[in-house]
Amino acid sequence: MVHKTLFDKELAKTDFRVAIFGSTRVKKGDKTYAVVYRLAKMIGHEGIDIVTGGGPGLMEAASTGHAAGSKGTNNSHTLGLLIKLPKKQRTSKNLDIKHEFSKFSERLDTFMSLSNAVVVASGGLGTLLELVYTWQLAQVKNLCNTPIILLGDQWPDFIKWIKRWPLKHKFMSERDLEYIFSAKTCDDAMQILAEAHDLYKKGDKNLCLNIKKYKVD
């Protein structure tokens, strides 16, 4: 385990980072695994850091893909935010910096502190928790308008449900959907991330004012 002081130094940096959320249960050889691997490889090639939960499945797809994309070309790296569970979880490969948490709430807050954009791939309750937590913080302005990119086939039905129930019954507003971006492919997701990264590099670290400029229809 990396010493906490090194992790604290990472928290203090202002590097552009992308959080990638997704299921631990997706196996290598699965279509979704390949999509996340390719996206992370593209992110690594651009010199952008990623943050994952540090476990197996899609988290490993992300860390392995990122290592392949960034190898020998830049100093970008992968951060793994591990969580203590009753049954010890295998750690994903190619983590440059890792830190273990005992509470999900602290771990989620650290994801938010580190990440300038979020990609949500297929997953279960843990992935839904990460998505909804990010979304709520954006809704109540505790978080800047961080792009929340829903990647894959799982999410169109979820968005239909959101529009049919919470939105239709006025439990939320149309404005809340502005934080959400649909990406059918990793190329779509990378387009959003690349434009967000470009804005960041230009010195506009507050992406809230620019979110519509890089929205993929």
Backbone as JSON, one array per atom type, in Angstrom:
{
  "sequence": "MVHKTLFDKELAKTDFRVAIFGSTRVKKGDKTYAVVYRLAKMIGHEGIDIVTGGGPGLMEAASTGHAAGSKGTNNSHTLGLLIKLPKKQRTSKNLDIKHEFSKFSERLDTFMSLSNAVVVASGGLGTLLELVYTWQLAQVKNLCNTPIILLGDQWPDFIKWIKRWPLKHKFMSERDLEYIFSAKTCDDAMQILAEAHDLYKKGDKNLCLNIKKYKVD",
  "N": [[0.84, -1.19, 0.0], [0.56, 2.21, -0.88], [2.18, 4.85, 0.83], [0.39, 7.11, 2.9], [1.08, 9.82, 2.78], [2.02, 10.23, 0.21], [-0.31, 9.87, -1.23], [-1.77, 12.02, -0.25], [-0.31, 14.11, -1.4], [-1.01, 13.71, -4.04], [-3.73, 14.33, -3.96], [-3.54, 17.03, -3.63], [-2.74, 18.02, -6.06], [-3.5, 19.61, -9.23], [-4.18, 18.28, -11.53], [-5.94, 17.27, -14.5], [-8.41, 14.84, -14.28], [-10.09, 11.72, -14.87], [-12.78, 9.94, -13.64], [-13.65, 6.53, -13.64], [-16.32, 4.48, -13.44], [-17.7, 1.25, -12.77], [-18.79, -2.22, -13.05], [-17.48, -4.85, -10.94], [-17.87, -7.4, -11.81], [-17.75, -7.93, -14.47], [-16.21, -9.78, -16.97], [-12.99, -10.37, -18.53], [-12.95, -10.36, -22.03], [-15.59, -9.89, -22.36], [-17.86, -7.72, -24.09], [-18.31, -5.16, -22.99], [-16.11, -4.91, -21.3], [-14.07, -4.73, -23.19], [-14.73, -2.28, -24.39], [-14.4, -0.41, -22.29], [-11.7, -0.82, -21.76], [-10.59, 0.09, -24.19], [-11.39, 2.8, -24.19], [-10.07, 3.74, -21.89], [-7.47, 3.35, -22.73], [-7.28, 5.24, -24.76], [-7.61, 7.54, -23.24], [-5.3, 7.41, -21.64], [-3.36, 7.67, -23.63], [-3.67, 10.32, -24.27], [-2.51, 11.51, -22.15], [-3.93, 11.87, -19.8], [-4.96, 11.45, -16.47], [-6.56, 8.67, -14.77], [-9.12, 7.65, -12.45], [-10.12, 4.99, -10.5], [-12.08, 2.42, -8.81], [-10.24, 0.57, -8.14], [-10.49, -2.19, -8.12], [-11.28, -5.51, -9.49], [-12.67, -6.59, -12.72], [-14.41, -4.15, -14.6], [-12.95, -2.06, -13.59], [-10.38, -3.05, -13.63], [-10.14, -3.37, -16.38], [-10.05, -0.7, -17.09], [-7.68, 0.26, -15.77], [-5.72, -1.36, -16.91], [-6.01, -0.82, -19.66], [-5.41, 1.92, -19.63], [-2.72, 1.88, -18.87], [-1.61, 0.67, -21.12], [-2.09, 2.62, -23.03], [-0.69, 4.87, -22.15], [1.93, 4.13, -21.89], [5.31, 4.78, -22.05], [4.91, 7.24, -23.25], [4.01, 9.43, -21.78], [3.52, 11.0, -18.53], [1.2, 10.3, -17.22], [-1.09, 8.7, -14.94], [-2.69, 6.0, -13.09], [-5.07, 6.03, -10.53], [-6.15, 4.21, -7.74], [-8.91, 3.77, -5.74], [-9.46, 1.99, -3.18], [-11.68, -0.19, -1.27], [-12.5, -1.43, 1.91], [-13.89, -4.58, 2.34], [-16.17, -7.2, 3.52], [-15.44, -9.63, 2.31], [-12.34, -10.04, 1.03], [-11.25, -8.1, -1.68], [-9.89, -8.58, -4.92], [-7.14, -6.71, -6.1], [-6.95, -4.47, -8.83], [-4.85, -4.55, -11.76], [-1.89, -2.63, -12.6], [-2.04, -0.21, -11.12], [-0.94, 2.94, -10.27], [-0.98, 4.62, -8.06], [-2.46, 4.01, -4.98], [-5.07, 3.82, -2.53], [-6.65, 2.81, 0.45], [-9.95, 2.68, 1.75], [-12.16, 2.69, 4.58], [-14.74, 3.46, 4.77], [-17.51, 3.95, 2.68], [-18.58, 6.47, 2.18], [-16.49, 8.33, 2.63], [-14.75, 7.49, 0.67], [-16.25, 8.0, -1.68], [-16.42, 10.8, -1.55], [-13.75, 11.39, -1.96], [-13.37, 10.5, -4.57], [-14.88, 12.5, -5.81], [-13.37, 14.76, -5.16], [-11.07, 14.33, -6.61], [-11.76, 14.14, -9.32], [-12.45, 15.46, -12.56], [-14.15, 14.8, -14.56], [-16.59, 12.25, -15.22], [-17.04, 8.89, -16.05], [-19.48, 6.5, -16.51], [-19.84, 3.19, -16.66], [-21.34, -0.05, -17.36], [-23.02, -1.57, -14.58], [-23.84, -2.58, -11.15], [-25.41, -2.14, -7.96], [-23.35, -0.74, -6.62], [-22.21, 0.8, -8.67], [-24.43, 2.3, -9.44], [-24.8, 3.75, -7.08], [-22.49, 5.35, -7.12], [-22.94, 6.83, -9.44], [-25.41, 8.2, -8.85], [-24.71, 9.6, -6.55], [-22.71, 11.36, -7.51], [-24.27, 12.78, -9.33], [-26.24, 13.97, -7.67], [-24.67, 15.7, -6.11], [-23.83, 17.47, -8.09], [-26.32, 18.5, -8.77], [-27.11, 19.98, -6.47], [-25.19, 21.88, -6.43], [-22.88, 21.41, -5.01], [-20.87, 20.42, -6.32], [-19.03, 21.17, -9.2], [-20.3, 21.55, -12.59], [-19.59, 18.88, -13.54], [-18.93, 16.76, -16.25], [-20.99, 13.98, -16.64], [-20.78, 11.0, -17.92], [-22.61, 8.6, -19.47], [-21.95, 5.45, -20.39], [-22.57, 2.96, -22.72], [-25.0, 0.22, -23.16], [-26.71, -0.04, -21.02], [-27.84, 2.29, -20.03], [-29.79, 3.93, -21.54], [-32.47, 3.02, -20.98], [-32.6, 3.58, -18.28], [-32.49, 6.38, -18.26], [-34.88, 6.88, -19.6], [-36.65, 6.0, -17.63], [-36.07, 7.86, -15.62], [-37.07, 10.2, -16.84], [-39.73, 9.48, -17.13], [-40.7, 9.1, -14.55], [-39.38, 10.48, -11.97], [-38.85, 13.03, -13.23], [-41.2, 13.66, -14.69], [-43.04, 13.76, -12.6], [-42.19, 15.92, -11.26], [-40.16, 15.7, -9.35], [-37.68, 16.35, -9.88], [-35.84, 18.6, -12.04], [-35.77, 19.73, -15.5], [-33.34, 20.93, -15.87], [-31.6, 19.42, -14.34], [-30.91, 17.31, -15.93], [-29.0, 18.29, -17.62], [-26.47, 17.73, -16.77], [-25.92, 15.2, -17.57], [-24.58, 13.0, -19.98], [-24.89, 11.11, -22.9], [-23.19, 8.36, -24.2], [-22.73, 6.37, -26.86], [-20.61, 4.95, -27.82], [-17.06, 4.39, -27.15], [-15.67, 6.27, -28.55], [-17.46, 8.41, -28.74], [-17.56, 9.07, -26.01], [-14.9, 9.81, -25.6], [-14.72, 12.08, -27.17], [-16.21, 13.96, -25.72], [-14.68, 14.03, -23.36], [-12.19, 14.9, -24.36], [-12.74, 17.5, -25.26], [-13.54, 18.69, -22.88], [-11.15, 18.46, -21.47], [-9.54, 20.1, -23.03], [-10.66, 22.62, -22.58], [-10.03, 22.82, -19.9], [-7.23, 22.88, -19.96], [-6.89, 25.33, -21.14], [-7.21, 27.01, -19.09], [-9.69, 27.41, -18.03], [-10.87, 26.27, -15.47], [-13.26, 25.99, -14.22], [-15.67, 24.22, -15.32], [-18.35, 24.54, -15.41], [-19.51, 26.68, -16.79], [-19.26, 25.98, -19.4], [-20.36, 23.63, -20.22], [-22.3, 22.95, -22.18], [-20.99, 23.32, -24.52], [-19.55, 21.11, -25.24], [-21.23, 19.0, -25.51], [-22.44, 15.85, -26.54], [-24.79, 14.96, -28.9]],
  "CA": [[0.0, 0.0, 0.0], [1.32, 3.43, -0.94], [2.1, 5.62, 2.06], [-0.67, 8.11, 2.8], [1.59, 11.14, 2.43], [2.07, 10.28, -1.25], [-1.69, 10.05, -1.67], [-2.12, 13.41, 0.07], [0.3, 14.95, -2.42], [-1.82, 13.55, -5.25], [-4.96, 15.09, -3.74], [-3.25, 18.46, -3.71], [-2.45, 18.39, -7.44], [-4.62, 20.12, -10.01], [-4.23, 17.58, -12.81], [-7.25, 16.85, -15.01], [-8.57, 13.4, -14.08], [-11.38, 11.12, -15.23], [-13.21, 8.78, -12.86], [-14.35, 5.5, -14.41], [-17.09, 3.6, -12.58], [-18.25, 0.08, -13.46], [-18.93, -3.44, -12.27], [-16.38, -5.78, -10.71], [-18.27, -8.73, -12.25], [-17.57, -8.08, -15.91], [-14.99, -10.55, -17.22], [-12.22, -10.11, -19.73], [-13.59, -11.03, -23.15], [-16.91, -9.29, -22.5], [-17.89, -6.54, -24.95], [-18.16, -3.96, -22.16], [-14.72, -4.89, -20.86], [-13.27, -4.24, -24.31], [-15.05, -0.86, -24.6], [-13.76, 0.36, -21.22], [-10.26, -0.93, -22.01], [-10.23, 0.98, -25.31], [-11.55, 4.18, -23.76], [-8.98, 4.06, -20.97], [-6.25, 3.42, -23.54], [-7.34, 6.54, -25.43], [-7.38, 8.55, -22.2], [-3.89, 7.32, -21.3], [-2.58, 8.19, -24.75], [-3.77, 11.77, -24.22], [-1.81, 12.0, -20.97], [-4.92, 12.19, -18.77], [-5.06, 10.48, -15.37], [-7.87, 8.11, -14.45], [-9.37, 7.24, -11.07], [-11.08, 3.89, -10.44], [-12.22, 1.8, -7.5], [-9.06, -0.24, -7.88], [-10.78, -3.61, -8.05], [-11.29, -6.26, -10.75], [-13.75, -6.27, -13.65], [-14.24, -2.97, -15.44], [-11.88, -1.25, -13.02], [-9.14, -3.6, -14.17], [-10.13, -3.02, -17.8], [-9.63, 0.69, -17.17], [-6.28, 0.45, -15.38], [-4.87, -2.05, -17.89], [-6.08, -0.05, -20.89], [-4.7, 3.17, -19.43], [-1.29, 1.57, -18.88], [-1.23, 0.41, -22.52], [-2.15, 3.86, -23.79], [0.26, 5.88, -21.67], [3.27, 3.54, -21.78], [6.42, 5.38, -22.79], [4.56, 8.46, -23.96], [3.72, 10.55, -20.88], [3.6, 10.7, -17.1], [-0.12, 10.12, -16.63], [-1.14, 7.49, -14.13], [-3.97, 5.48, -12.61], [-5.27, 6.02, -9.09], [-7.15, 3.24, -7.29], [-9.51, 4.04, -4.43], [-9.93, 0.69, -2.71], [-12.61, -0.19, -0.15], [-12.48, -2.64, 2.73], [-15.13, -5.34, 2.26], [-16.1, -8.44, 4.31], [-14.64, -10.57, 1.54], [-11.26, -9.25, 0.42], [-11.37, -7.95, -3.12], [-8.63, -8.55, -5.64], [-6.77, -5.39, -6.59], [-6.71, -4.46, -10.26], [-3.46, -4.4, -12.18], [-1.4, -1.37, -13.16], [-2.36, 0.97, -10.33], [0.26, 3.69, -9.93], [-1.19, 5.11, -6.7], [-3.69, 3.43, -4.42], [-5.37, 4.12, -1.13], [-7.8, 2.0, 0.89], [-10.89, 3.35, 2.64], [-13.04, 1.81, 5.36], [-16.1, 3.97, 4.63], [-17.89, 4.3, 1.31], [-18.82, 7.91, 2.07], [-15.2, 9.01, 2.48], [-14.23, 7.11, -0.65], [-17.0, 8.74, -2.68], [-16.0, 12.19, -1.5], [-12.42, 11.48, -2.55], [-13.61, 10.45, -6.01], [-15.34, 13.82, -6.24], [-12.27, 15.71, -5.03], [-10.03, 14.05, -7.59], [-12.21, 13.94, -10.7], [-13.02, 16.56, -13.33], [-15.18, 14.21, -15.42], [-16.96, 10.92, -14.75], [-17.59, 7.93, -17.01], [-20.19, 5.43, -15.82], [-20.1, 2.03, -17.51], [-22.35, -0.96, -16.82], [-22.75, -2.02, -13.21], [-24.95, -2.83, -10.25], [-25.72, -1.17, -6.93], [-22.2, 0.13, -6.36], [-22.08, 1.74, -9.78], [-25.56, 3.21, -9.32], [-24.5, 4.64, -5.97], [-21.49, 6.32, -7.57], [-23.61, 7.7, -10.4], [-26.41, 9.07, -8.21], [-24.0, 10.49, -5.63], [-22.12, 12.41, -8.34], [-25.36, 13.56, -9.92], [-26.87, 14.8, -6.65], [-23.76, 16.79, -5.75], [-23.92, 18.45, -9.17], [-27.65, 19.12, -8.69], [-27.19, 20.95, -5.37], [-24.07, 22.8, -6.61], [-21.72, 21.08, -4.19], [-19.89, 19.97, -7.3], [-19.17, 21.88, -10.47], [-21.04, 20.78, -13.6], [-18.71, 17.83, -14.04], [-19.61, 15.89, -17.21], [-21.28, 12.61, -16.2], [-20.94, 10.33, -19.21], [-23.17, 7.25, -19.35], [-21.39, 4.69, -21.5], [-23.04, 1.6, -22.91], [-26.4, -0.07, -23.44], [-27.51, -0.12, -19.79], [-28.34, 3.56, -19.53], [-30.97, 4.56, -22.16], [-33.7, 2.68, -20.26], [-32.54, 4.3, -17.01], [-32.85, 7.76, -18.53], [-36.31, 6.86, -19.88], [-37.32, 5.91, -16.33], [-35.9, 9.15, -14.96], [-37.99, 11.15, -17.47], [-41.12, 9.03, -16.95], [-41.13, 9.17, -13.15], [-38.97, 11.66, -11.2], [-38.98, 14.28, -13.96], [-42.62, 13.9, -14.99], [-43.75, 14.07, -11.36], [-41.58, 17.13, -10.72], [-39.22, 15.45, -8.27], [-36.45, 16.94, -10.37], [-36.13, 19.53, -13.13], [-35.08, 19.51, -16.77], [-31.97, 21.4, -15.72], [-30.77, 18.36, -13.75], [-30.45, 16.41, -17.0], [-27.9, 18.91, -18.35], [-25.2, 17.17, -16.31], [-25.81, 13.83, -18.06], [-24.22, 12.86, -21.39], [-25.0, 9.73, -23.37], [-22.14, 7.97, -25.14], [-22.98, 5.04, -27.38], [-19.31, 4.31, -28.05], [-15.96, 5.03, -26.46], [-15.3, 7.46, -29.33], [-18.35, 9.48, -28.27], [-17.11, 9.46, -24.67], [-13.6, 10.48, -25.71], [-14.96, 13.41, -27.73], [-16.62, 14.81, -24.6], [-13.54, 14.18, -22.46], [-11.14, 15.69, -25.0], [-13.14, 18.9, -25.28], [-13.47, 19.15, -21.5], [-9.74, 18.59, -21.14], [-9.03, 21.26, -23.75], [-11.1, 23.79, -21.82], [-9.26, 22.84, -18.66], [-5.86, 23.31, -20.28], [-6.92, 26.75, -21.48], [-7.3, 27.77, -17.85], [-11.07, 27.5, -17.55], [-11.02, 25.11, -14.6], [-14.67, 25.87, -13.86], [-16.34, 23.76, -16.53], [-19.79, 24.77, -15.31], [-19.96, 27.66, -17.78], [-18.96, 25.52, -20.75], [-20.77, 22.24, -20.38], [-23.07, 22.74, -23.4], [-20.11, 23.43, -25.68], [-18.98, 19.82, -25.63], [-22.26, 17.96, -25.36], [-22.68, 14.99, -27.7], [-26.22, 14.71, -29.06]],
  "C": [[0.88, 1.25, 0.0], [1.11, 4.24, 0.33], [1.14, 6.79, 1.87], [-0.15, 9.48, 2.4], [1.69, 11.31, 0.91], [0.68, 10.52, -1.82], [-2.15, 11.48, -1.39], [-1.54, 14.37, -0.95], [-0.5, 14.89, -3.72], [-3.11, 14.35, -5.14], [-4.74, 16.59, -3.94], [-2.98, 18.93, -5.14], [-3.71, 18.88, -8.16], [-4.68, 19.49, -11.4], [-5.67, 17.27, -13.19], [-7.34, 15.33, -14.9], [-9.99, 12.97, -14.44], [-11.65, 9.93, -14.32], [-13.95, 7.82, -13.77], [-15.0, 4.53, -13.43], [-17.63, 2.42, -13.39], [-18.15, -1.17, -12.61], [-17.62, -4.23, -12.12], [-16.64, -7.13, -11.38], [-18.1, -8.96, -13.74], [-16.21, -8.7, -16.19], [-14.28, -10.1, -18.5], [-12.8, -10.95, -20.87], [-15.0, -10.54, -23.38], [-16.82, -8.02, -23.34], [-17.66, -5.26, -24.15], [-16.74, -3.81, -21.65], [-13.84, -4.28, -21.95], [-13.49, -2.75, -24.56], [-14.33, 0.0, -23.55], [-12.24, 0.33, -21.39], [-9.84, 0.06, -23.1], [-10.34, 2.44, -24.91], [-10.4, 4.6, -22.85], [-7.65, 4.17, -21.71], [-6.17, 4.77, -24.24], [-7.04, 7.67, -24.43], [-5.9, 8.58, -21.82], [-3.01, 7.92, -22.37], [-2.57, 9.71, -24.76], [-3.09, 12.36, -22.99], [-2.72, 12.4, -19.83], [-4.94, 11.08, -17.73], [-6.47, 9.89, -15.29], [-7.91, 7.71, -12.98], [-10.41, 6.13, -11.11], [-11.2, 3.39, -9.01], [-11.11, 0.84, -7.17], [-9.28, -1.74, -7.81], [-10.72, -4.3, -9.4], [-12.38, -5.79, -11.7], [-13.45, -5.05, -14.5], [-13.19, -2.02, -14.89], [-10.52, -1.73, -13.52], [-9.02, -3.31, -15.67], [-9.61, -1.6, -17.98], [-8.15, 0.86, -16.86], [-5.33, -0.2, -16.38], [-4.85, -1.3, -19.22], [-5.29, 1.25, -20.78], [-3.19, 2.96, -19.47], [-0.79, 1.34, -20.31], [-1.18, 1.69, -23.33], [-1.08, 4.86, -23.4], [1.7, 5.39, -21.65], [4.27, 4.24, -22.68], [6.12, 6.69, -23.48], [4.35, 9.66, -23.04], [3.79, 10.08, -19.43], [2.24, 10.54, -16.44], [-0.17, 8.8, -15.87], [-2.56, 7.17, -13.68], [-4.0, 5.47, -11.1], [-6.36, 5.01, -8.76], [-7.62, 3.54, -5.89], [-10.19, 2.76, -3.94], [-10.88, 0.86, -1.53], [-12.51, -1.51, 0.6], [-13.85, -3.3, 2.69], [-15.01, -6.6, 3.12], [-15.28, -9.53, 3.64], [-13.6, -9.77, 0.77], [-11.36, -9.27, -1.09], [-9.99, -7.92, -3.77], [-8.37, -7.15, -6.2], [-6.47, -5.46, -8.08], [-5.24, -4.19, -10.56], [-3.17, -2.95, -12.58], [-1.89, -0.12, -12.43], [-1.06, 1.67, -9.95], [0.21, 4.2, -8.49], [-2.48, 4.51, -6.2], [-3.82, 3.79, -2.95], [-6.64, 3.37, -0.74], [-8.63, 2.77, 1.92], [-11.71, 2.31, 3.4], [-14.5, 2.24, 5.24], [-16.36, 4.38, 3.18], [-18.04, 5.81, 1.15], [-17.52, 8.68, 1.87], [-14.6, 8.72, 1.11], [-14.93, 7.88, -1.76], [-16.6, 10.21, -2.71], [-14.62, 12.38, -2.12], [-12.5, 11.37, -4.07], [-13.98, 11.83, -6.54], [-14.22, 14.85, -6.19], [-11.25, 15.56, -6.14], [-10.47, 14.25, -9.04], [-12.82, 15.2, -11.32], [-14.1, 16.09, -14.3], [-15.4, 12.77, -14.95], [-17.53, 10.11, -15.91], [-18.22, 6.79, -16.23], [-20.5, 4.33, -16.81], [-21.12, 1.13, -16.83], [-21.98, -1.41, -15.41], [-24.02, -2.2, -12.41], [-25.14, -1.74, -9.22], [-24.57, -0.21, -6.65], [-22.04, 1.19, -7.42], [-23.22, 2.76, -9.75], [-25.35, 4.21, -8.2], [-23.54, 5.74, -6.4], [-22.09, 7.32, -8.55], [-24.52, 8.7, -9.69], [-25.76, 10.04, -7.24], [-23.38, 11.66, -6.4], [-23.2, 13.35, -8.85], [-26.0, 14.48, -8.88], [-25.97, 15.96, -6.24], [-23.75, 17.88, -6.82], [-25.24, 19.22, -9.08], [-27.7, 20.22, -7.64], [-25.99, 21.9, -5.35], [-22.95, 22.6, -5.6], [-20.56, 20.6, -5.06], [-20.11, 20.8, -8.55], [-19.9, 20.97, -11.47], [-20.13, 19.77, -14.29], [-19.47, 16.97, -15.05], [-19.77, 14.48, -16.64], [-21.68, 11.84, -17.45], [-21.42, 8.9, -18.99], [-22.79, 6.46, -20.59], [-21.99, 3.29, -21.57], [-24.55, 1.47, -23.01], [-27.3, -0.07, -22.21], [-28.31, 1.15, -19.54], [-29.54, 4.18, -20.25], [-32.28, 4.26, -21.44], [-33.76, 3.39, -18.91], [-32.97, 5.75, -17.2], [-34.34, 7.87, -18.88], [-37.11, 6.81, -18.58], [-37.24, 7.23, -15.58], [-36.91, 10.16, -15.52], [-39.45, 10.79, -17.2], [-41.6, 9.23, -15.53], [-40.62, 10.4, -12.41], [-39.17, 12.98, -11.93], [-40.45, 14.62, -14.22], [-43.4, 14.33, -13.76], [-43.1, 15.21, -10.58], [-40.76, 16.89, -9.45], [-37.82, 15.95, -8.63], [-36.81, 17.84, -11.54], [-35.36, 19.15, -14.39], [-33.61, 19.91, -16.66], [-31.06, 20.32, -15.17], [-30.22, 17.42, -14.81], [-29.29, 17.0, -17.8], [-26.54, 18.34, -17.94], [-24.9, 15.81, -16.94], [-25.56, 13.81, -19.56], [-24.28, 11.39, -21.77], [-23.92, 9.46, -24.4], [-22.4, 6.54, -25.58], [-21.69, 4.26, -27.55], [-18.23, 5.02, -27.24], [-15.46, 6.25, -27.23], [-16.16, 8.65, -28.94], [-17.87, 10.0, -26.92], [-15.81, 10.26, -24.74], [-13.75, 11.88, -26.29], [-15.33, 14.39, -26.61], [-15.42, 15.08, -23.7], [-12.45, 15.07, -23.06], [-11.48, 17.17, -25.01], [-13.12, 19.49, -23.88], [-12.02, 19.38, -21.08], [-9.14, 19.83, -21.81], [-9.42, 22.55, -23.03], [-10.29, 23.94, -20.54], [-7.85, 23.36, -18.9], [-5.8, 24.8, -20.62], [-7.09, 27.64, -20.25], [-8.7, 27.92, -17.31], [-11.36, 26.26, -16.7], [-12.45, 24.92, -14.12], [-15.45, 25.51, -15.11], [-17.84, 24.03, -16.52], [-20.31, 25.68, -16.43], [-19.88, 27.14, -19.21], [-19.56, 24.17, -21.1], [-21.51, 21.99, -21.7], [-22.19, 22.79, -24.64], [-19.56, 22.09, -26.14], [-19.96, 18.68, -25.43], [-22.41, 17.18, -26.66], [-24.16, 14.68, -27.78], [-26.52, 13.23, -29.16]]
}
